[in-house]
Amino acid sequence: MFARSVAGSSVPFLCVMVHPGPNRILIRLSFAMPGILAPVNSYLSNLYNPCPVIRMTSEGHSMKNFLLVALLSPLLFAADQPKFRWNSVGSQTFALNATEYKSFSVPEQGKWRFELKAETAIYVGVASAEQAGRLRYVTLADYRGFSCVSTKLVAGDVDCEVQQPGERLLVRDERGPFTKGAGVIGSVRKTSEAATDRATKPNTITLTLYKWACVENCN
């Protein structure tokens, strides 16, 4: 008996059991998913071979052709599997002052990746339609109730499974009144002007959206 499988994948494979005889060969076929086949041959023969036994003579080329097709079948099945990847949907650059936030509508449900790059730290999270409808202002504490949250992010990706329509991505500048105050005090103490600028100037942010989508063999 021999079987072909792809470990760790969801590709179906073909099991071929060959029983040689004096004048003929019995071939038993079965299709299964990885992880189903038992290592014990007798157990496999009894439970995972619903296909009838095919009797073929060992003479001529028909047997060789049949076995060749049987061996190549897993490759044919693998070629038909859908292929997915992250597809860029769009990009936007915007600026936030201290305590400001910006809200973005997520186009549709599914798996999303939000790629962000900022000059200073930001808070990122996804609010449900109900949460977004109640908001008049977004505080840092509000992010505790959001999903797909990333705090103190300067550059990185946030992956999120959007399950409900109307969900919104909220991006907020981390700086608040205390941050501004620290900058003012710092200028009085003759610290560098760069520190003051970081606390008061707009935070430029670039957001790129990616959608996990099928790109080949899609139904």
Backbone bond lengths (Angstrom), bond angles and torsions (degrees), N, CA, C in turn:
res aa  C-N    CA-C-N  psi(-1)  N-CA   C-N-CA  omega(-1)  CA-C   N-CA-C  phi
1 M - - - 1.457 - - 1.517 108.83 -
2 F 1.298 118.46 143.57 1.449 121.06 171.51 1.508 108.16 -143.19
3 A 1.324 115.77 154.18 1.463 121.77 -178.84 1.508 108.45 -142.91
4 R 1.317 116.09 151.98 1.463 121.66 178.94 1.518 107.95 -121.68
5 S 1.340 117.12 129.92 1.454 120.62 177.76 1.509 108.78 -144.69
6 V 1.357 115.08 164.33 1.451 122.25 176.50 1.512 106.86 -116.24
7 A 1.321 116.96 111.61 1.452 120.42 -174.15 1.512 110.50 -65.90
8 G 1.338 115.15 137.87 1.443 121.43 175.74 1.508 115.63 73.40
9 S 1.317 118.58 9.74 1.466 120.12 -179.50 1.514 110.04 -115.93
10 S 1.312 115.73 172.20 1.459 121.65 178.47 1.515 111.22 -105.52
11 V 1.330 116.82 20.65 1.457 120.57 -177.79 1.522 109.71 -81.85
12 P 1.332 118.67 125.41 1.459 119.90 176.69 1.518 110.13 -67.59
13 F 1.328 116.05 149.33 1.455 118.63 -179.34 1.513 109.89 -133.74
14 L 1.315 114.73 166.74 1.453 122.70 -175.13 1.519 109.19 -104.43
15 C 1.306 115.97 129.88 1.458 121.28 175.21 1.528 107.90 -104.29
16 V 1.320 116.69 128.75 1.456 121.81 -179.66 1.523 108.42 -120.68
17 M 1.323 116.14 122.06 1.462 121.29 176.96 1.531 108.09 -112.79
18 V 1.321 115.61 122.31 1.460 121.66 -176.61 1.521 108.85 -111.05
19 H 1.351 115.42 126.50 1.467 121.74 178.25 1.535 107.85 -117.87
20 P 1.320 117.89 99.32 1.470 118.78 -178.43 1.525 112.04 -70.74
21 G 1.326 114.82 144.65 1.457 121.90 175.70 1.514 110.12 -131.72
22 P 1.284 118.16 176.66 1.470 120.38 -178.34 1.522 113.16 -63.89
23 N 1.334 119.03 -38.30 1.459 120.72 -177.01 1.526 113.05 -125.66
24 R 1.288 117.49 -0.54 1.456 119.63 -177.71 1.518 109.62 -155.01
25 I 1.311 114.92 166.84 1.460 121.61 178.98 1.528 108.25 -124.83
26 L 1.319 115.34 132.16 1.462 120.45 176.75 1.518 107.78 -96.73
27 I 1.316 116.31 127.66 1.458 120.97 -179.57 1.521 108.23 -120.50
28 R 1.321 115.33 127.52 1.465 120.83 179.85 1.531 107.88 -115.77
29 L 1.335 116.19 126.21 1.456 121.74 -177.01 1.515 110.19 -110.18
30 S 1.326 114.75 147.00 1.459 119.93 174.84 1.514 108.75 -155.38
31 F 1.329 116.50 137.15 1.449 121.04 175.22 1.525 107.78 -102.92
32 A 1.318 116.40 140.37 1.458 120.22 -178.85 1.509 108.82 -151.09
33 M 1.347 114.63 168.34 1.448 120.26 175.31 1.520 108.18 -98.46
34 P 1.359 118.42 153.93 1.458 120.48 178.96 1.516 111.23 -56.06
35 G 1.321 116.97 140.39 1.448 122.17 179.81 1.505 113.16 94.93
36 I 1.355 118.54 -12.71 1.462 120.61 -178.28 1.529 111.19 -85.67
37 L 1.318 118.14 -36.90 1.454 120.88 -175.56 1.525 111.26 -63.52
38 A 1.296 116.22 132.99 1.456 121.58 174.76 1.518 108.34 -89.72
39 P 1.335 116.70 147.37 1.463 118.80 -178.52 1.519 113.72 -70.59
40 V 1.310 116.66 -16.20 1.459 119.10 -177.64 1.525 108.84 -87.64
41 N 1.356 116.99 123.52 1.455 120.85 -173.61 1.521 112.85 -62.38
42 S 1.313 116.09 -40.78 1.463 118.83 -177.53 1.524 110.56 -66.34
43 Y 1.322 116.11 -39.40 1.464 120.47 178.79 1.523 110.32 -63.96
44 L 1.318 116.23 -42.63 1.456 121.05 177.07 1.517 111.20 -62.20
45 S 1.320 116.86 -43.33 1.452 121.26 -176.69 1.521 111.63 -63.08
46 N 1.346 115.89 -36.43 1.461 119.56 -175.58 1.530 112.63 -81.31
47 L 1.349 116.52 -34.80 1.456 118.78 -169.62 1.513 115.09 -106.13
48 Y 1.313 119.40 -26.31 1.447 120.64 -170.13 1.517 112.73 -121.56
49 N 1.313 117.61 35.92 1.448 121.54 176.93 1.527 110.47 -135.06
50 P 1.336 116.46 68.80 1.470 118.99 -178.87 1.513 112.84 -72.69
51 C 1.341 118.40 -16.38 1.452 120.33 -178.18 1.519 109.87 -75.30
52 P 1.322 117.47 145.70 1.467 119.85 179.15 1.516 111.33 -68.30
53 V 1.316 115.25 157.86 1.457 121.33 177.03 1.518 109.05 -70.80
54 I 1.335 115.88 134.02 1.459 121.66 178.56 1.523 108.08 -104.82
55 R 1.331 117.34 122.25 1.459 121.71 -179.30 1.525 108.97 -100.97
56 M 1.317 114.83 124.91 1.458 120.07 179.63 1.516 108.53 -137.79
57 T 1.289 115.84 143.99 1.463 119.48 177.38 1.508 109.16 -76.00
58 S 1.304 116.44 153.56 1.458 121.58 -178.55 1.521 112.02 -86.00
59 E 1.333 117.80 2.20 1.452 120.28 -178.28 1.529 110.32 -90.08
60 G 1.351 117.66 150.40 1.458 122.87 175.03 1.517 112.15 81.42
61 H 1.332 115.25 -172.06 1.457 121.36 -175.74 1.519 112.89 -93.75
62 S 1.309 117.64 -8.92 1.467 119.25 -176.23 1.516 111.39 -60.65
63 M 1.347 117.11 -39.15 1.453 120.24 179.76 1.518 110.59 -64.73
64 K 1.334 118.69 -42.37 1.457 121.57 -179.64 1.522 110.57 -64.40
65 N 1.316 116.78 -41.96 1.456 120.40 179.35 1.518 111.85 -64.30
66 F 1.339 115.25 -40.22 1.460 119.43 -179.48 1.533 110.44 -63.95
67 L 1.321 116.10 -45.91 1.463 119.75 -179.55 1.518 111.17 -64.94
68 L 1.318 117.92 -35.38 1.455 121.15 178.19 1.521 110.80 -63.79
69 V 1.318 116.95 -44.38 1.463 121.06 177.36 1.524 110.72 -62.84
70 A 1.339 115.92 -40.31 1.463 119.92 -179.62 1.523 111.05 -62.93
71 L 1.331 117.17 -39.71 1.456 120.42 -179.10 1.523 112.22 -72.51
72 L 1.324 117.91 -32.03 1.457 120.97 -178.14 1.520 113.09 -85.73
73 S 1.322 118.47 -11.90 1.464 121.20 -177.71 1.519 113.14 -56.96
74 P 1.355 120.28 -42.89 1.474 118.36 178.86 1.524 112.70 -59.11
75 L 1.330 117.00 -36.09 1.456 119.38 179.38 1.520 111.13 -67.31
76 L 1.325 116.66 -36.40 1.459 120.12 178.75 1.513 111.09 -66.58
77 F 1.348 116.28 -40.62 1.461 119.73 178.09 1.519 110.77 -65.10
78 A 1.365 116.71 -40.70 1.458 120.16 -178.80 1.523 111.30 -63.49
79 A 1.327 117.55 -34.55 1.463 120.63 -178.13 1.521 112.08 -67.55
80 D 1.338 116.96 -21.83 1.460 120.55 -177.39 1.521 112.88 -89.95
81 Q 1.327 118.07 -2.46 1.457 120.13 -176.94 1.530 110.71 -72.96
82 P 1.335 117.96 138.91 1.465 120.57 177.32 1.529 110.79 -62.53
83 K 1.331 116.34 146.51 1.456 122.23 177.55 1.526 108.81 -118.16
84 F 1.337 115.32 134.00 1.456 121.44 -176.87 1.525 110.17 -118.75
85 R 1.335 114.76 156.30 1.461 120.74 173.39 1.530 109.18 -163.59
86 W 1.338 115.62 168.90 1.453 120.76 177.65 1.526 109.68 -79.52
87 N 1.317 116.66 122.38 1.464 122.65 178.77 1.522 109.92 -109.25
88 S 1.324 116.81 129.98 1.453 120.85 178.73 1.529 109.78 -69.68
89 V 1.324 115.96 130.04 1.457 121.78 -178.92 1.535 111.26 -101.24
90 G 1.330 116.28 -34.45 1.456 119.77 -179.50 1.512 110.95 173.27
91 S 1.329 115.37 166.48 1.462 121.52 -179.09 1.520 109.67 -140.60
92 Q 1.335 115.62 148.02 1.463 120.31 179.59 1.523 109.28 -146.80
93 T 1.328 116.41 139.11 1.465 122.50 175.17 1.525 107.88 -113.73
94 F 1.332 115.89 132.29 1.455 121.03 -178.18 1.527 108.84 -147.31
95 A 1.306 116.44 171.70 1.464 121.28 -178.46 1.528 109.84 -126.78
96 L 1.342 115.53 143.25 1.460 122.31 176.98 1.522 109.18 -126.41
97 N 1.312 115.18 133.60 1.458 119.30 169.65 1.524 109.13 -82.10
98 A 1.316 115.97 171.20 1.466 120.15 178.88 1.527 109.65 -55.71
99 T 1.324 116.77 133.86 1.475 128.02 179.08 1.524 112.94 76.80
100 E 1.323 119.94 -5.82 1.461 120.92 -178.66 1.522 111.28 -81.47
101 Y 1.349 115.21 158.07 1.460 120.92 176.08 1.523 109.11 -140.61
102 K 1.328 114.63 164.55 1.464 120.50 177.13 1.520 108.13 -135.64
103 S 1.325 115.43 140.37 1.463 122.24 -177.01 1.526 109.57 -111.55
104 F 1.335 115.05 136.36 1.458 121.64 179.35 1.529 109.88 -126.08
105 S 1.317 116.41 136.15 1.460 121.03 175.52 1.529 109.22 -79.72
106 V 1.340 116.38 129.49 1.461 120.37 175.27 1.531 107.59 -79.60
107 P 1.338 118.53 122.37 1.474 120.40 -170.99 1.519 115.47 -55.78
108 E 1.322 117.75 -38.97 1.463 119.76 -176.95 1.515 109.85 -161.03
109 Q 1.325 115.84 171.81 1.458 121.00 178.70 1.528 110.22 -74.24
110 G 1.346 115.38 160.88 1.453 119.97 179.24 1.513 111.31 129.60
111 K 1.336 116.07 -166.63 1.451 122.66 -178.76 1.530 109.41 -90.49
112 W 1.343 114.84 125.93 1.456 121.06 -178.09 1.527 110.58 -126.37
113 R 1.313 114.73 150.89 1.465 121.11 172.36 1.527 107.70 -125.98
114 F 1.342 114.86 125.42 1.460 121.36 178.42 1.530 107.83 -106.25
115 E 1.312 116.01 112.32 1.464 121.46 179.28 1.525 107.91 -98.91
116 L 1.345 115.77 123.23 1.465 119.75 -175.38 1.522 110.75 -128.07
117 K 1.327 114.17 145.05 1.462 121.61 174.55 1.518 107.38 -140.60
118 A 1.342 116.11 120.93 1.462 121.23 -176.51 1.529 110.14 -127.69
119 E 1.328 115.69 165.88 1.458 120.44 176.57 1.517 111.24 -83.48
120 T 1.331 116.87 -36.07 1.463 121.78 174.38 1.525 108.45 -131.68
121 A 1.320 116.37 171.17 1.463 122.01 -170.51 1.531 112.14 -61.76
122 I 1.341 114.40 144.85 1.461 122.06 178.43 1.526 109.16 -133.37
123 Y 1.324 114.82 163.33 1.463 122.78 172.27 1.532 107.37 -109.71
124 V 1.327 116.44 138.18 1.462 122.02 -178.91 1.522 109.13 -131.49
125 G 1.327 117.37 138.36 1.461 121.09 177.30 1.523 110.34 -167.21
126 V 1.331 115.15 164.66 1.465 121.42 179.78 1.522 108.42 -113.97
127 A 1.324 116.11 124.60 1.467 122.23 179.42 1.518 109.67 -103.59
128 S 1.319 115.92 143.12 1.464 119.81 175.54 1.522 109.16 -68.23
129 A 1.336 116.41 167.85 1.461 120.59 179.08 1.529 110.53 -61.01
130 E 1.336 116.38 -37.19 1.465 120.11 179.90 1.527 110.87 -67.57
131 Q 1.350 116.60 -44.71 1.461 120.07 179.01 1.532 110.88 -62.65
132 A 1.328 115.76 -45.07 1.461 119.73 -178.62 1.523 111.75 -63.31
133 G 1.336 116.89 -33.97 1.462 120.15 179.61 1.513 113.40 -68.18
134 R 1.339 117.37 -26.37 1.462 120.94 -179.15 1.525 112.95 -86.58
135 L 1.312 117.24 -17.61 1.458 120.26 -172.87 1.521 111.98 -76.79
136 R 1.334 114.96 133.09 1.462 120.94 169.55 1.521 109.64 -113.84
137 Y 1.306 114.84 -22.57 1.456 122.13 176.43 1.523 106.74 -153.25
138 V 1.333 117.42 149.01 1.462 121.63 -177.26 1.521 109.73 -112.43
139 T 1.325 115.81 117.89 1.463 120.98 174.98 1.527 109.13 -97.85
140 L 1.309 115.65 166.18 1.467 119.69 177.48 1.527 110.36 -63.65
141 A 1.319 117.49 -33.07 1.469 120.79 179.95 1.523 111.57 -66.36
142 D 1.329 118.20 -27.63 1.466 120.90 -179.67 1.526 111.97 -61.76
143 Y 1.308 116.88 -26.41 1.466 120.15 -176.60 1.523 112.40 -67.18
144 R 1.313 117.61 -15.89 1.470 120.03 176.82 1.519 111.48 -64.38
145 G 1.320 117.54 -25.47 1.463 120.53 -179.07 1.519 113.90 -97.60
146 F 1.326 117.34 -1.68 1.462 120.40 -179.74 1.526 110.36 -89.26
147 S 1.318 115.16 169.30 1.470 120.76 174.60 1.524 109.33 -106.01
148 C 1.341 114.92 162.91 1.475 121.47 176.79 1.524 110.95 55.03
149 V 1.318 116.51 47.77 1.462 122.03 -173.47 1.529 110.50 -89.15
150 S 1.323 114.95 138.57 1.459 122.32 170.52 1.524 107.42 -134.51
151 T 1.341 117.35 126.48 1.461 121.85 -177.19 1.523 110.42 -110.75
152 K 1.308 115.03 154.02 1.475 122.21 177.81 1.525 111.33 53.80
153 L 1.317 115.78 38.04 1.467 121.27 -178.55 1.532 110.18 -87.58
154 V 1.319 115.83 132.08 1.458 121.06 174.65 1.534 109.80 -110.01
155 A 1.319 116.34 -42.36 1.465 120.96 176.25 1.521 108.08 -152.09
156 G 1.337 116.45 132.29 1.463 120.08 179.67 1.516 111.93 161.96
157 D 1.346 114.22 -178.52 1.461 122.07 -179.08 1.524 110.10 -111.56
158 V 1.325 115.28 146.26 1.464 122.25 173.65 1.524 107.38 -125.62
159 D 1.341 117.18 112.93 1.464 121.74 178.17 1.526 109.46 -91.66
160 C 1.319 115.99 139.92 1.461 119.20 -175.03 1.528 110.37 -148.82
161 E 1.334 115.74 137.52 1.462 122.67 173.83 1.522 107.30 -97.83
162 V 1.319 116.66 104.45 1.469 121.87 -179.19 1.516 107.99 -86.52
163 Q 1.323 116.80 116.87 1.462 121.43 -171.84 1.515 113.79 -107.18
164 Q 1.316 117.78 -19.63 1.469 120.35 -176.48 1.529 110.53 -122.31
165 P 1.321 117.93 144.85 1.469 120.04 175.99 1.521 110.70 -67.36
166 G 1.308 115.43 151.71 1.464 120.53 175.92 1.510 115.05 85.10
167 E 1.326 119.24 2.99 1.466 120.69 178.89 1.528 109.45 -70.52
168 R 1.354 115.54 149.70 1.457 120.44 -175.30 1.527 110.76 -129.67
169 L 1.323 114.20 142.18 1.457 121.27 175.57 1.523 108.56 -89.89
170 L 1.337 116.35 126.16 1.461 121.34 -178.51 1.522 109.35 -114.89
171 V 1.325 115.99 123.63 1.466 122.42 178.50 1.526 107.75 -116.62
172 R 1.343 116.96 121.50 1.472 121.31 -177.03 1.518 110.80 -125.52
173 D 1.303 115.68 140.26 1.460 121.06 173.06 1.533 108.71 -69.10
174 E 1.321 116.05 134.16 1.470 119.37 -176.56 1.525 112.10 -71.09
175 R 1.314 117.51 -26.64 1.464 120.45 -173.38 1.530 111.50 -65.27
176 G 1.309 114.56 141.19 1.452 120.52 179.04 1.510 110.59 -135.33
177 P 1.334 117.38 -166.87 1.468 120.86 -178.71 1.526 113.10 -55.48
178 F 1.342 117.53 -39.01 1.461 119.42 -178.95 1.527 111.31 -67.39
179 T 1.321 115.83 -35.25 1.463 119.20 178.28 1.518 110.38 -65.52
180 K 1.347 116.67 -43.16 1.456 120.13 177.55 1.528 110.54 -62.16
181 G 1.340 116.67 -42.45 1.450 120.79 -179.75 1.515 111.63 -60.85
182 A 1.334 116.60 -41.54 1.459 120.55 179.59 1.516 110.22 -61.55
183 G 1.339 116.00 -36.43 1.458 119.45 179.23 1.523 111.35 -67.25
184 V 1.345 117.24 -40.24 1.464 120.82 -179.20 1.514 110.20 -67.14
185 I 1.343 115.43 -45.43 1.460 119.05 179.37 1.525 110.27 -61.66
186 G 1.327 114.86 -39.06 1.455 119.16 -179.61 1.523 111.73 -60.96
187 S 1.337 117.64 -36.79 1.460 119.88 -179.51 1.532 110.71 -69.03
188 V 1.352 116.29 -34.29 1.461 119.77 177.70 1.518 110.09 -65.35
189 R 1.336 115.59 -35.21 1.460 120.16 -178.88 1.522 111.86 -84.63
190 K 1.334 116.61 11.15 1.452 122.20 176.21 1.525 112.46 63.26
191 T 1.330 117.49 34.62 1.452 120.12 171.10 1.520 107.80 -76.08
192 S 1.338 116.99 176.21 1.453 120.88 -174.52 1.523 111.02 -65.77
193 E 1.342 115.09 150.85 1.454 120.11 177.46 1.529 110.94 -67.72
194 A 1.337 117.78 -24.91 1.469 120.82 -179.63 1.515 110.88 -61.97
195 A 1.336 117.82 -38.63 1.459 121.13 179.47 1.523 110.81 -63.61
196 T 1.322 116.01 -40.30 1.457 119.75 178.58 1.517 111.10 -66.91
197 D 1.330 116.59 -39.92 1.457 120.44 179.21 1.522 111.54 -62.29
198 R 1.324 116.99 -40.86 1.476 119.75 -179.56 1.521 111.21 -63.08
199 A 1.302 117.53 -30.10 1.461 120.57 -177.57 1.514 112.96 -84.97
200 T 1.326 118.06 -18.15 1.459 119.91 -173.00 1.526 114.38 -119.89
201 K 1.318 117.77 -27.96 1.466 118.62 -175.54 1.527 110.37 -77.69
202 P 1.326 117.91 158.25 1.474 121.12 178.39 1.525 111.63 -60.67
203 N 1.320 114.30 146.33 1.470 122.90 178.87 1.531 107.63 -96.45
204 T 1.333 116.76 110.99 1.461 120.66 -178.78 1.524 109.61 -84.23
205 I 1.342 115.95 127.55 1.470 122.52 -173.79 1.520 109.23 -128.42
206 T 1.320 116.05 137.95 1.469 121.84 173.69 1.516 109.08 -115.09
207 L 1.314 116.02 124.60 1.470 123.03 -179.89 1.525 109.11 -115.58
208 T 1.332 116.23 127.20 1.459 122.23 175.15 1.512 108.80 -122.11
209 L 1.329 116.90 130.19 1.466 122.67 -179.46 1.520 110.15 -101.16
210 Y 1.353 114.68 136.67 1.461 121.87 175.80 1.531 108.32 -126.99
211 K 1.332 115.66 140.17 1.469 121.89 177.97 1.520 108.94 -116.00
212 W 1.341 116.41 132.50 1.462 122.03 175.82 1.527 107.52 -77.05
213 A 1.339 117.17 114.05 1.458 119.85 -171.86 1.518 110.47 -144.74
214 C 1.324 114.58 157.01 1.460 121.68 177.34 1.518 109.61 -74.67
215 V 1.356 115.73 137.08 1.464 120.06 -178.61 1.538 112.09 -121.30
216 E 1.356 118.13 -17.79 1.451 120.95 179.34 1.517 109.77 -143.38
217 N 1.341 116.22 148.02 1.466 122.80 178.38 1.521 111.41 53.98
218 C 1.330 116.45 41.93 1.465 120.80 -178.73 1.526 109.55 -86.41
219 N 1.318 115.71 139.83 1.458 120.53 177.53 1.524 110.56 -84.17
